[in-house]
């Protein structure tokens, strides 16, 4: 199973569970536990299939730059990777259909976005925007578990749109930084990333101050803890922007702490704080697995 877990970046799958979990509660949390479980399974399958598809799309590049990875090393054949990837996409759609057909409609949009990222937009200036769209759609799939129809998405509260936009912007920054992970980043790209993270955090601080409530204190505490968790890899990246491992560790940390972004989004959307803070638990398995498998 090790080559498979490497192919699908198993430490990051829990961040996809976190997206769906956050969406479920932001959407009202009114769907049945069965729907939530099926939605979580679908979210994990989409992420694993997307990661595998990423390696399929990069097969020729990886043969030169990362020959030890599952596909170029021959641990998993290209045909098997295709079969497993398409199977995971299909199973995810089936799970969503039984959870809520509205979620399955968004699931189709997510599959198209994943294919567009890997085979059309990756490597272009639209790449980070498309990858962020994939994560935002995963969150929307969670919201859709509680929806009666697609028209519900045109009348969501402002706080819900803010939470979706937050995740979208965060993933743009992650994908932008990851662009030069193999060869190392330029100082300019790292500085732009730092500015982006500062603006993202500053907007949440402003949001908490403007929408003052007891949830604001909880939100700010999670935000500060999030930044603290990122501080060590970010300091290392600042000191060694051209070192590929510095970028890799930062990207890994950004992905493994993604549940904190979802928790912040839930708190911003007014989710009852115990259910929101429970989302932090999605970080624990990823931190354990990251010691054994690479995340990026």
C-alpha positions in Angstrom: 0.0 0.0 0.0 2.9 2.4 0.4 3.2 3.4 -3.3 -0.6 4.0 -3.3 -0.4 6.2 -0.2 2.5 8.1 -1.8 0.5 8.5 -5.0 -2.6 10.0 -3.3 -0.6 12.1 -0.7 -2.3 10.4 2.2 -1.3 13.0 4.8 -3.4 15.6 3.0 -6.6 13.6 2.7 -7.7 14.8 6.1 -7.7 18.4 4.9 -10.4 17.4 2.4 -12.5 15.8 5.2 -12.1 19.1 7.0 -13.4 21.0 4.0 -16.6 18.9 3.8 -17.0 18.9 7.6 -16.8 22.7 7.6 -19.2 23.0 4.7 -21.7 20.8 6.4 -21.9 23.0 9.5 -21.7 26.2 7.5 -24.7 24.9 5.5 -26.7 24.5 8.8 -25.8 20.9 9.8 -29.3 19.8 9.2 -28.5 16.8 7.0 -28.4 13.3 8.5 -25.2 11.8 9.9 -25.4 9.3 7.0 -25.2 12.1 4.5 -22.3 13.7 6.3 -20.3 10.4 6.3 -21.0 9.8 2.6 -20.0 13.4 1.9 -16.7 13.0 3.9 -15.9 9.8 2.0 -16.5 11.6 -1.3 -14.3 14.6 -0.3 -11.4 12.3 0.5 -11.8 10.3 -2.7 -11.8 13.5 -4.8 -8.6 14.7 -3.1 -6.8 11.3 -3.5 -8.0 11.1 -7.2 -6.8 14.6 -7.8 -3.4 13.9 -6.3 -3.0 10.8 -8.4 -4.1 12.6 -11.5 -1.5 15.2 -10.8 1.2 12.5 -10.9 -0.3 11.1 -14.1 -0.2 14.6 -15.7 3.5 15.0 -14.5 4.6 11.5 -15.5 7.2 12.7 -18.1 8.5 15.4 -15.9 8.8 13.2 -12.8 10.8 10.6 -14.8 13.5 13.2 -14.9 13.0 15.2 -11.7 11.5 12.7 -9.3 12.2 9.2 -10.6 11.7 7.6 -7.2 8.0 8.4 -7.2 5.4 5.6 -7.7 4.7 6.1 -11.4 8.2 6.8 -12.9 9.7 4.1 -10.6 7.3 1.5 -11.9 5.8 0.7 -8.4 2.4 1.6 -9.9 1.8 1.4 -13.7 0.3 4.3 -15.6 -2.7 2.2 -16.6 -3.3 1.1 -13.0 -3.1 4.8 -11.9 -5.7 5.8 -14.5 -8.0 3.0 -13.4 -7.7 3.8 -9.7 -8.1 7.5 -10.3 -11.3 7.2 -12.5 -12.7 4.6 -10.0 -12.2 7.0 -7.1 -13.9 9.8 -9.1 -16.9 7.5 -9.9 -17.2 6.2 -6.3 -17.1 9.8 -5.0 -20.0 10.8 -7.3 -22.0 7.8 -6.2 -21.5 8.6 -2.5 -22.6 12.2 -3.1 -25.7 11.1 -5.1 -26.9 9.0 -2.2 -26.0 11.8 0.3 -27.7 14.6 -1.6 -28.1 14.9 -5.5 -27.3 18.6 -5.2 -23.8 17.6 -3.9 -23.3 15.3 -6.8 -24.0 18.1 -9.3 -21.3 20.2 -7.6 -19.1 17.0 -7.6 -19.3 16.9 -11.4 -18.1 20.5 -11.4 -15.3 19.6 -9.0 -14.1 16.7 -11.3 -14.0 19.0 -14.3 -12.1 21.6 -12.3 -9.5 19.0 -11.2 -9.0 17.8 -14.8 -8.7 21.4 -16.0 -6.1 22.2 -13.4 -3.9 19.2 -14.2 -4.1 19.2 -18.0 -4.9 22.8 -19.0 -4.1 25.5 -16.4 -1.3 24.1 -14.3 1.9 26.1 -14.9 -0.1 29.1 -16.1 -1.2 32.2 -14.1 -4.6 30.6 -13.9 -3.2 27.5 -12.2 -3.5 28.8 -8.6 -7.0 30.2 -9.2 -8.1 26.8 -10.6 -6.7 24.8 -7.7 -8.3 27.2 -5.3 -11.6 26.7 -7.1 -11.2 22.9 -6.5 -10.9 23.4 -2.8 -13.8 25.9 -2.7 -16.0 23.4 -4.6 -15.1 20.8 -2.0 -16.3 23.1 0.7 -19.4 23.8 -1.3 -20.1 20.1 -1.7 -20.2 20.0 2.1 -22.7 22.9 2.2 -24.7 21.1 -0.5 -25.3 18.2 1.8 -27.8 20.5 3.6 -29.3 22.1 0.5 -32.7 21.6 -1.1 -31.5 22.8 -4.5 -28.9 24.7 -6.4 -30.8 27.9 -6.0 -29.9 27.8 -2.3 -26.4 28.9 -3.2 -27.6 32.3 -4.5 -29.1 33.2 -1.1 -26.4 32.3 1.3 -25.5 34.6 4.2 -22.6 37.0 3.6 -20.6 35.2 6.3 -20.8 32.0 4.3 -19.4 33.7 1.1 -16.7 35.2 3.2 -15.7 31.7 4.5 -15.6 30.3 1.0 -13.6 33.3 -0.3 -11.1 32.8 2.6 -10.4 29.2 1.7 -10.1 30.1 -2.0 -7.6 32.9 -1.3 -5.6 30.6 1.1 -5.2 27.9 -1.6 -4.2 30.5 -4.2 -1.3 31.4 -1.9 -0.3 27.8 -1.3 -0.4 26.9 -5.0 1.5 30.0 -6.0 4.3 29.1 -3.5 4.3 25.5 -4.7 4.9 26.5 -8.3 8.7 26.2 -7.9 8.9 23.6 -5.2 11.3 21.3 -7.1 13.9 23.9 -8.0 13.5 26.3 -5.2 11.7 29.7 -5.1 12.9 33.1 -5.9 13.1 35.8 -3.1 10.4 37.8 -4.9 7.9 34.9 -5.0 8.5 34.2 -1.3 8.0 37.9 -0.5 4.7 38.0 -2.4 3.6 34.9 -0.6 4.4 36.5 2.8 2.5 39.7 1.8 -0.5 37.5 0.8 -0.5 35.6 4.1 -0.3 38.9 6.0 -3.2 40.3 4.0 -5.3 37.1 4.5 -4.7 37.2 8.3 -5.3 40.9 8.4 -8.7 40.6 6.7 -9.8 38.0 9.2 -8.7 40.3 12.1 -10.7 43.1 10.5 -13.7 40.8 10.1 -13.5 39.8 13.8 -13.3 43.4 14.9 -16.2 44.5 12.7 -18.5 41.5 13.6 -17.7 41.7 17.2 -19.0 38.9 19.4 -17.7 36.2 21.7 -16.9 34.2 18.6 -14.4 36.9 17.6 -12.2 36.0 20.5 -12.3 32.3 19.6 -11.6 33.1 15.9 -8.6 35.3 16.8 -7.2 32.6 19.1 -7.4 30.0 16.3 -5.9 32.4 13.8 -3.0 33.2 16.1 -2.4 29.5 16.8 -2.5 28.8 13.0 0.2 31.4 12.4 2.2 30.0 15.3 2.1 26.5 13.7 3.4 28.0 10.5 6.1 30.2 12.0 8.9 27.6 12.0 8.7 26.5 8.3 8.0 30.1 7.3 11.2 31.3 9.1 13.1 28.6 7.4 11.7 29.6 4.0 12.5 33.2 4.6 16.2 32.3 5.4 16.5 29.7 2.5 14.0 30.7 -0.3 16.0 28.9 -3.0 16.3 25.6 -1.1 13.6 23.2 -2.4 13.2 21.4 0.9 12.3 24.8 2.6 9.5 25.3 0.2 8.4 21.7 0.5 8.2 21.9 4.3 6.2 25.1 4.2 3.7 23.7 1.7 3.3 20.6 3.8 2.7 22.7 6.9 0.2 24.9 5.0 -1.8 21.8 3.9 -1.7 20.0 7.2 -2.9 23.1 9.0 -5.7 23.7 6.5 -8.3 22.5 9.0 -7.5 25.6 11.0 -8.5 27.7 8.0 -11.8 25.7 7.8 -12.3 26.3 11.6 -11.8 30.0 11.1 -14.3 30.0 8.3 -16.9 28.1 10.4 -16.4 30.6 13.3 -16.7 33.5 10.9 -20.0 32.0 9.5 -21.4 31.7 13.0 -21.2 28.0 13.5 -21.6 26.9 17.2 -18.1 27.0 18.5 -17.8 23.5 19.9 -18.7 22.0 16.5 -16.3 24.5 14.8 -13.4 23.7 17.2 -14.0 20.0 16.8 -12.7 20.5 13.2 -9.2 20.9 14.6 -9.1 17.2 15.1 -8.7 16.7 11.4 -5.1 17.9 11.7 -3.9 15.1 14.0 -3.8 12.1 11.5 -2.1 14.2 8.9 0.7 15.2 11.3 1.3 11.5 12.2 1.3 10.3 8.6 3.5 13.2 7.4 6.4 11.5 9.2 6.0 8.5 6.9 4.7 9.9 3.6 5.4 13.1 1.7 2.5 15.6 1.5 3.4 17.6 -1.7 
